[in-house]
Amino acid sequence: MPSLAPDEFTPEITYLNTASFGLPSARALAAVREASTSWATGRSGPTSQVDLLVPDLRAGFARLLDGATADDIALGSGVAGLIAPVAAALPPGAEVLLPEGEFASVSMPFVYRDDLVVRFVPLAELAAQVRPETALVAVSVVQSADGRVTDLAELRAVTRANGARLLVDATQAAGWLPLRFADADYWVCASFKWLIGARSVAFLATPPELVGQLRPIGSSWYAAEDRWAELYRPTALPATARRFDTTPDWLGVVAALAGLSLIEELTVDKIGAHDLELADDFRAGLRELGFEPVEARSPIVSVPGAGELAARLEQAEVVASARGGGLRFAFHLYNSAEDVERALSALRAG
């Protein structure tokens, strides 16, 4: 199986680490280079020119989140900062439920607010552990550590039944897994992994009826109703999710928009099928070699207890991640069947 976009990517090694950082596309590199050159010559500043791209960026992410609109999308630089208004809105003593092993950017905004009751339970028990006193459930659609996928339909039903809000991090899912806006109250997502975007661009999505229940933390000039008219005399925040904006990294906007454009062209369904087929083949090969990968319908493949083989992979120029004594591999649109075989060969060697 070839990669999906051979003309867009030129890795010189076997790169299986999208769960840490996605590779930039040729169009992203070209767009950033053009914007940087224009900036360097003084002919067009990033604020005046690139800001015109921000509405397209919002709309592009909204299209990945079926049912969302551009007005539902706020821009930030990272997931934890976008979760902050949700954490701040909870009353003292509120219970927050999270899965054990959840990525720290999701859990830390709640853990380090010391007047909340934060409860961690196994992912498989998350839905069953929601109770009437639970105010919020926070979880990643796909777990960073091992690729396990959350049953959002089940979790959404049980949170609604108990009057709890649901916050979902789509960072390890958006770009390969179809997502529905209605399946959570709050969505956050970094763009630099499966969205092949920028380290400095992240998204918050929430519907209009919930916007007014959250208070922006450290409101930026960029979040004003009419930002250019209110630079020196702020008057109002918009009634949409844009009130949670922070000032964008302009070159990051260029890169993130280029990444979204490629994903939309290829389609999430096609990318997901490609990624999953490679991951399934890799898991089958691992089992033949005597390994026991974590079972998940995900392009993230975790191999517990194999961390000592990281040096062997490095020598073979196979890039994966060492996590908690194991290895984590991730297959995306620029990977191919040859990458699967190279990784298996590296693990087989010796």
ZATORLUM-84416 format. One line per 4 residues: number of its first residue (from 1); for each residue x, y, z of N, C-alpha, C. Coordinates in steps of 0.05 Angstrom, whole numbers. Layout:
NUM = X/Y/Z/X/Y/Z/X/Y/Z  ...
# end
This chain:
1 = 17/-24/0/0/0/0/18/25/0  15/42/-20/31/67/-21/20/87/-2  35/109/3/25/131/19/3/145/3  -13/161/17/-36/174/4/-28/199/-12
5 = -6/212/-4/2/237/-17/32/237/-21  42/221/-39/71/218/-43/85/244/-51  71/262/-65/83/287/-74/84/309/-52  70/303/-30/69/323/-8/89/319/14
9 = 100/295/15/118/288/38/143/275/28  166/281/41/191/270/32/207/260/56  196/242/73/212/232/96/236/215/86  258/219/99/282/204/91/287/180/109
13 = 269/176/128/270/153/146/242/141/148  239/121/164/213/109/169/200/124/193  182/142/188/172/160/208/145/149/218  144/138/242/120/127/254/114/140/280
17 = 114/167/280/112/181/305/92/205/304  71/202/287/51/223/285/37/229/311  35/209/329/22/213/355/38/233/372  63/238/364/79/259/377/79/284/361
21 = 83/282/335/85/306/318/82/297/289  63/309/275/59/303/247/80/316/229  84/305/206/103/316/186/89/339/171  103/360/164/91/381/148/90/373/118
25 = 69/382/105/66/377/77/82/397/60  86/390/35/100/408/17/86/434/14  59/433/13/44/458/10/46/476/35  47/463/59/51/478/83/78/492/84
29 = 99/477/77/126/489/76/127/512/56  115/508/33/115/529/13/100/554/22  77/550/35/61/572/44/74/588/66  87/573/85/101/587/106/125/602/95
33 = 139/590/76/162/603/64/154/629/50  132/627/35/122/651/21/115/673/41  100/666/62/92/685/82/116/697/97  136/680/102/160/690/116/176/709/98
37 = 178/703/72/192/720/54/179/747/52  153/747/49/137/772/48/141/788/73  141/775/96/145/788/121/173/800/123  194/784/115/221/793/116/227/817/99
41 = 213/820/76/217/842/58/202/867/67  185/864/87/169/886/97/146/893/79  141/877/59/120/884/40/92/877/50  90/858/68/64/852/80/69/838/107
45 = 59/851/127/63/840/154/44/816/158  52/797/176/34/774/181/7/782/192  6/803/208/-20/811/220/-40/819/198  -31/836/180/-50/847/160/-58/826/139
49 = -39/809/131/-45/790/110/-55/763/120  -42/752/139/-49/725/148/-75/725/164  -81/747/177/-106/748/192/-130/743/174  -128/749/149/-150/744/130/-155/715/126
53 = -136/698/134/-139/669/131/-153/656/155  -155/670/177/-166/659/202/-194/649/198  -212/664/185/-239/653/181/-239/626/166  -221/623/147/-220/598/132/-210/576/150
57 = -192/582/169/-182/562/187/-204/553/206  -219/571/217/-242/563/234/-261/545/218  -268/554/194/-287/539/178/-277/512/171  -250/510/166/-238/484/159/-240/464/182
61 = -234/473/206/-237/455/229/-266/448/234  -284/468/231/-313/463/235/-323/441/217  -312/440/192/-321/419/173/-312/391/182  -290/390/197/-281/364/208/-298/355/231
65 = -312/373/243/-329/368/267/-358/370/258  -369/349/247/-394/349/233/-416/362/251  -429/383/240/-450/397/254/-441/423/266  -415/429/267/-404/454/277/-404/475/256
69 = -403/500/264/-399/523/246/-375/538/254  -366/556/237/-342/572/243/-346/588/269  -370/597/274/-376/612/299/-372/596/324  -372/569/321/-369/552/345/-340/547/352
73 = -321/558/336/-293/551/339/-277/575/349  -261/570/370/-242/589/381/-214/579/375  -195/598/373/-167/592/367/-150/597/392  -132/578/397/-113/581/419/-86/570/410
77 = -68/569/429/-41/558/423/-37/530/434  -54/521/452/-51/494/464/-77/485/477  -79/459/481/-104/448/492/-109/457/520  -89/456/538/-94/462/566/-105/490/570
81 = -94/510/555/-104/537/557/-133/540/548  -141/524/529/-169/525/519/-188/510/538  -177/492/554/-193/478/574/-197/496/599  -180/515/603/-180/532/627/-207/545/632
85 = -221/556/613/-247/568/619/-268/548/629  -266/523/619/-284/502/629/-277/495/658  -252/492/664/-244/486/691/-251/508/710  -248/533/702/-253/556/719/-283/559/725
89 = -300/549/707/-329/553/710/-341/533/730  -326/512/737/-337/492/756/-338/504/784  -360/499/799/-361/508/827/-343/492/845  -334/504/867/-318/488/887/-333/463/895
93 = -317/441/897/-329/416/905/-340/399/882  -340/410/858/-351/396/835/-334/371/829  -347/349/820/-333/325/813/-326/324/784  -301/319/778/-291/316/750/-281/287/747
97 = -291/273/727/-284/245/723/-266/243/698  -243/229/701/-224/225/680/-215/196/679  -206/187/655/-195/160/654/-167/159/665  -159/137/677/-132/133/685/-113/134/661
101 = -91/147/664/-72/149/642/-79/170/621  -98/187/627/-105/208/608/-82/227/605  -79/239/581/-57/257/575/-59/281/594  -36/291/604/-35/311/625/-47/337/617
105 = -46/345/591/-59/370/583/-89/370/589  -101/347/589/-129/345/595/-134/345/625  -118/330/640/-123/327/668/-113/350/685  -90/362/678/-78/382/696/-95/407/702
109 = -110/417/683/-127/441/690/-146/435/713  -153/410/717/-172/402/739/-156/393/763  -135/377/760/-120/367/782/-108/389/799  -99/410/786/-85/432/801/-104/455/808
113 = -129/450/805/-149/468/818/-157/453/843  -146/460/866/-148/442/889/-174/442/904  -195/456/893/-221/455/906/-241/438/891  -231/422/872/-248/403/857/-244/375/867
117 = -263/358/863/-260/329/868/-254/316/841  -229/308/838/-221/296/813/-218/266/817  -232/250/801/-233/221/804/-223/208/778  -203/190/780/-193/175/758/-202/146/759
121 = -212/136/737/-222/108/736/-211/96/710  -211/69/708/-202/57/683/-220/66/660  -208/69/636/-223/78/613/-247/61/607  -244/35/610/-266/16/604/-290/20/623
125 = -285/32/646/-306/36/666/-316/65/667  -306/82/648/-312/111/650/-342/116/649  -356/105/630/-385/110/628/-400/100/652  -392/76/662/-406/64/685/-401/80/711
129 = -380/96/711/-373/110/736/-385/138/737  -399/147/716/-413/172/717/-436/170/736  -439/190/753/-460/189/773/-473/217/775  -496/219/789/-510/245/791/-493/268/801
133 = -473/262/819/-456/284/829/-433/291/810  -430/277/788/-409/283/769/-417/308/753  -400/328/754/-405/353/740/-394/353/712  -371/339/708/-358/340/682/-342/314/678
137 = -343/303/654/-325/282/646/-307/293/625  -281/288/628/-261/298/609/-245/274/599  -242/271/573/-230/248/561/-220/253/533  -199/240/524/-191/241/496/-207/220/480
141 = -214/228/456/-227/209/438/-210/184/435  -184/189/430/-164/168/427/-142/172/447  -136/152/462/-116/155/483/-88/157/472  -74/178/481/-46/183/471/-28/159/477
145 = -31/147/501/-11/127/509/-13/102/493  -37/93/485/-39/67/473/-59/65/450  -72/87/443/-90/86/420/-118/76/425  -125/70/449/-152/60/454/-173/82/448
149 = -196/74/437/-216/93/428/-239/94/447  -247/118/455/-270/121/473/-296/118/458  -315/104/470/-342/102/459/-357/127/466  -356/147/448/-368/173/454/-398/172/455
153 = -411/155/438/-440/153/439/-450/144/466  -437/123/477/-444/113/503/-439/134/525  -416/147/523/-409/167/544/-428/191/542  -435/199/518/-453/222/515/-480/216/527
157 = -490/192/523/-516/184/533/-516/184/564  -495/174/576/-495/171/605/-490/198/618  -474/216/605/-470/242/617/-495/258/616  -510/256/594/-535/271/592/-555/260/613
161 = -556/234/617/-574/222/636/-569/231/664  -543/238/670/-535/246/697/-531/276/700  -537/291/679/-534/320/680/-506/330/681  -487/314/670/-459/321/670/-451/332/642
165 = -432/350/642/-421/360/617/-398/341/608  -393/341/582/-373/324/570/-353/341/554  -328/339/562/-306/352/548/-289/331/535  -283/335/509/-269/315/493/-245/328/480
169 = -222/315/482/-198/323/468/-196/305/443  -196/318/419/-195/304/394/-167/304/381  -147/312/397/-120/315/385/-110/290/371  -115/266/383/-105/241/371/-125/228/352
173 = -147/243/346/-168/232/329/-174/248/304  -175/275/307/-183/292/285/-163/288/262  -173/284/239/-156/279/215/-158/251/204  -165/232/222/-169/204/212/-195/192/221
177 = -208/203/241/-232/191/252/-255/211/249  -277/204/237/-300/222/235/-311/230/262  -317/255/266/-326/266/291/-352/282/288  -369/281/309/-394/295/308/-395/315/331
181 = -401/340/324/-401/362/344/-420/356/367  -443/343/361/-463/338/381/-454/317/402  -432/304/397/-424/282/415/-409/292/440  -406/318/443/-394/329/468/-403/358/471
185 = -400/368/496/-406/396/501/-383/414/494  -359/405/499/-335/421/493/-315/403/479  -303/413/458/-282/399/443/-257/416/443  -234/403/447/-209/416/444/-192/398/425
189 = -173/411/411/-157/396/392/-132/412/384  -109/400/388/-84/411/377/-82/403/348  -68/420/332/-67/415/303/-42/402/293  -22/399/311/5/391/301/9/361/299
193 = -11/345/304/-8/316/303/-21/306/277  -45/294/279/-58/282/256/-69/303/237  -72/328/245/-80/349/227/-57/362/212  -33/351/217/-8/360/203/-7/390/201
197 = -12/403/224/-13/432/224/11/445/237  6/459/260/27/474/273/26/470/303  49/470/315/51/466/344/37/489/359  34/512/346/23/536/359/-6/541/354
201 = -20/522/342/-49/526/335/-66/504/347  -86/511/362/-105/492/374/-133/504/372  -153/486/376/-180/495/372/-197/487/397  -216/504/403/-238/498/422/-264/501/407
205 = -282/482/411/-308/483/398/-329/479/419  -349/497/420/-372/494/438/-395/508/427  -420/499/431/-444/510/419/-452/537/432  -468/553/418/-475/579/428/-488/579/456
209 = -505/558/461/-519/558/487/-501/554/511  -476/545/506/-457/541/528/-436/563/530  -434/579/510/-413/599/509/-416/618/533  -440/627/539/-444/646/561/-440/634/588
213 = -438/608/591/-433/596/617/-404/595/624  -387/602/605/-358/602/610/-347/630/610  -328/636/627/-315/662/628/-287/660/616  -281/677/597/-254/676/585/-233/681/607
217 = -211/668/604/-188/671/622/-166/687/608  -160/711/618/-140/727/606/-147/736/578  -170/749/576/-180/757/549/-159/772/533  -157/766/508/-137/778/490/-151/799/473
221 = -135/818/463/-145/838/444/-158/824/420  -149/800/414/-158/786/390/-187/775/394  -196/774/419/-222/763/425/-244/784/425  -237/809/419/-258/830/420/-278/826/398
225 = -301/838/402/-323/837/382/-313/848/355  -302/872/356/-290/885/332/-261/891/339  -243/872/336/-216/874/347/-201/898/337  -204/905/312/-188/927/301/-199/954/311
229 = -225/956/316/-236/981/326/-232/984/356  -226/961/370/-225/962/400/-197/959/410  -177/965/394/-149/961/403/-143/977/428  -154/1001/430/-147/1018/453/-171/1025/470
233 = -194/1015/463/-218/1020/480/-236/996/477  -230/974/491/-247/950/489/-275/955/500  -294/944/486/-322/949/494/-338/923/498  -333/903/482/-350/879/484/-336/854/473
237 = -344/832/484/-336/806/474/-358/795/456  -351/780/435/-372/768/418/-388/747/434  -412/742/424/-429/722/437/-422/693/427  -403/691/410/-395/665/399/-370/655/413
241 = -362/630/405/-337/619/417/-313/636/412  -314/654/393/-291/671/387/-282/687/411  -299/690/431/-292/705/455/-269/692/471  -263/666/464/-241/652/478/-215/652/461
245 = -215/667/439/-191/668/423/-167/680/438  -143/670/432/-119/683/439/-105/691/412  -87/710/414/-73/720/390/-60/697/375  -66/692/350/-54/670/336/-25/674/329
249 = -10/653/326/16/653/314/10/653/284  17/675/270/9/679/243/20/657/224  46/650/228/57/630/211/45/603/217  37/599/242/23/574/249/-4/572/236
253 = -18/595/233/-43/595/218/-39/586/190  -18/596/177/-12/588/149/-8/558/147  9/547/165/15/518/165/-10/502/171  -25/510/191/-49/494/199/-70/494/177
257 = -74/516/163/-93/518/142/-85/500/118  -59/499/113/-49/482/91/-53/452/99  -49/445/124/-54/418/132/-83/410/130  -101/427/139/-129/422/137/-138/419/108
261 = -126/435/90/-135/433/62/-128/406/50  -104/395/57/-97/369/46/-115/347/58  -120/348/83/-137/328/96/-165/329/83  -175/353/78/-202/355/66/-202/344/38
265 = -181/349/23/-179/338/-4/-179/308/-4  -163/296/14/-161/267/14/-185/254/27  -198/268/45/-221/260/61/-213/244/86  -227/249/108/-221/235/133/-227/205/130
269 = -248/198/116/-254/170/112/-232/155/98  -221/167/77/-200/153/62/-174/152/79  -168/173/93/-144/173/110/-147/153/132  -171/152/145/-175/133/167/-172/105/157
273 = -184/98/134/-182/71/124/-153/63/118  -138/82/107/-109/78/101/-94/73/127  -97/91/146/-82/89/171/-88/63/186  -114/56/187/-122/33/202/-112/7/189
277 = -112/6/162/-102/-18/149/-73/-23/155  -57/-1/154/-28/-4/161/-25/-13/190  -40/0/208/-37/-8/236/-45/-36/241  -67/-45/228/-76/-73/231/-55/-93/221
281 = -43/-86/198/-21/-104/188/2/-104/207  8/-82/218/31/-80/237/25/-97/262  1/-95/273/-6/-110/296/-4/-140/290  -13/-148/266/-12/-177/259/17/-186/258
285 = 34/-169/246/63/-176/245/76/-177/272  68/-159/290/78/-160/317/71/-185/332  46/-194/328/38/-219/341/54/-243/331  60/-243/305/76/-264/293/104/-265/305
289 = 114/-241/314/140/-239/326/140/-245/356  116/-250/367/114/-257/395/107/-233/413  102/-210/402/94/-187/418/64/-187/422  55/-172/442/27/-170/449/19/-141/449
293 = 13/-130/425/5/-101/423/-22/-97/436  -26/-73/446/-52/-65/456/-73/-67/434  -96/-80/440/-117/-82/420/-133/-56/419  -133/-44/396/-148/-19/392/-153/-15/363
297 = -177/-5/356/-183/2/328/-173/30/323  -147/32/320/-133/58/320/-107/56/304  -98/78/292/-72/78/279/-49/81/298  -55/84/324/-34/84/344/-31/55/354
301 = -7/45/353/-1/17/361/18/18/384  9/9/407/26/8/431/35/-20/437  61/-23/443/73/-49/449/85/-49/477  70/-57/497/80/-57/524/105/-74/528
305 = 123/-64/545/147/-80/552/168/-81/531  165/-66/509/185/-68/487/204/-44/487  203/-28/508/219/-3/508/249/-7/504  259/-31/512/288/-35/509/297/-38/480
309 = 277/-40/462/284/-43/433/285/-15/419  282/6/434/282/33/422/308/38/408  331/30/419/357/35/407/359/20/380  347/-4/379/347/-20/354/332/-5/332
313 = 309/7/339/294/22/320/310/47/311  322/60/329/337/84/322/360/77/303  373/55/308/395/46/290/385/40/262  360/30/260/348/23/234/334/47/222
317 = 336/71/234/323/95/225/292/92/223  282/80/244/253/78/248/246/95/272  229/116/268/223/135/289/196/128/301  197/120/327/173/115/343/177/129/370
321 = 160/124/389/162/136/415/165/115/437  183/120/456/184/103/480/166/114/501  147/99/510/127/108/530/123/88/551  129/95/577/123/78/599/134/49/597
325 = 158/47/587/170/20/585/163/5/559  145/18/543/137/5/518/144/22/494  135/14/471/139/29/446/112/37/435  111/61/423/86/70/410/92/78/381
329 = 77/65/363/80/71/334/54/84/325  56/101/304/32/115/294/34/116/264  13/108/250/12/107/221/-7/128/210  3/144/191/-14/165/179/-11/165/149
333 = -22/186/137/-26/186/108/0/185/92  23/193/104/49/191/90/63/165/94  51/146/108/63/120/112/53/100/92  68/78/89/62/58/69/67/30/80
337 = 60/10/64/65/-18/72/95/-23/76  112/-9/61/141/-12/65/149/-3/93  136/18/103/142/27/130/136/5/151  113/-8/147/105/-30/164/127/-51/165
341 = 136/-59/141/156/-80/139/183/-72/151  191/-47/147/216/-37/158/216/-38/188  193/-30/200/191/-30/229/192/-58/240  177/-76/227/178/-104/235/205/-117/232
345 = 219/-110/211/246/-120/206/265/-111/228  262/-86/236/279/-75/257/274/-89/283  249/-96/289/243/-110/314/251/-139/312  251/-150/288/258/-178/284/288/-182/285
349 = 304/-162/278/333/-164/277/345/-171/304  364/-189/303/378/-196/328/363/-216/345
# end
